[in-house]
């Protein structure tokens, strides 16, 4: 038994060291199990229709709460964070705004490559290990697993926050069939009596501490929503055309954010240089050139034009 524990501990350290070598900011490990606390929370959130038109949130309810159903034979969730914080800004302060995470290359492909490298390392150094890589595109409750793996707590804006690094980072997971040494869940909430994110949200999407009405969130309205943006949000979008950073920008913990070292997230000069008039007059051809391999492609040209036009209308 002791030998198995020592082996699990050794493997865990190897995985964490390799994760840091690959450029991940932090790595924690949790036992693959049923998310008992999340079940009623998710059910209530869906019943209140806080997911808006994100119908996919209703799918795979069981898989979302139990990774052992999602990945057969899974024993461990390796949670990882990747920093995307930058101090660079769009040059024209009047131009419609883009969230920091979308300044560089699409994070899905960048992180997927790193996860596949980490999986290859595990198989090479440890042996035959089965599992899957996940980046924000499957029924995995990444914030819950990151908290269970000791990487941070969920703030009042529902984002995962780290005492050391704030919240400007991506989350990703490896779900594998290997027994490992498990980290302790992050023990306490460090938001205290602070309500800066709630007070600052332009559309009042944070309807209570730790509860976000996704259907009111600017990120949802500019990315997920496929229909017209409801007229009630006229004048409340704070000039955001893709995503929103407000609740993170005002968070006191983000004073500890440091500039990322990921070359693929280096902002495109073309993108940061777009003026307000450039964006208003943007053609499909310019969109394809400037936003090639960018997360902004997700809105497609017509979606981004819809957002920009909505911001200009009286």
Buried (B, 14 or more C-beta within 10 A) or exposed (E): EEEEEEBBEEBBEBBBEBBEEBBBBBBBBBBBBEBEEBBEBBEEBBEEEBBBBBEEBEEBBEBBBBBBBBBEEBBBBBBBBBBBBBEEEBEBEEBBBBBBBBBBBBBBEBBBEBBEBBBEBBBEEBEEBBBBBBBEEBBBBBBBBBBBBBBBBBBBBBBBBBEEBBBBBBBBBBBBBBBBBBBEBBEEBBBEEBEBBBEBBBBEBBEEBBBBBBBBBBBBBBBBBEEEBEEEBEEEBBEBBBBBBBBBEBBBBBEBBEEBEBEBBEBBEEBBBBEBEBBBEBEEEBBEEBBEEBBBBBBBBEBBBBBBEBBEEE
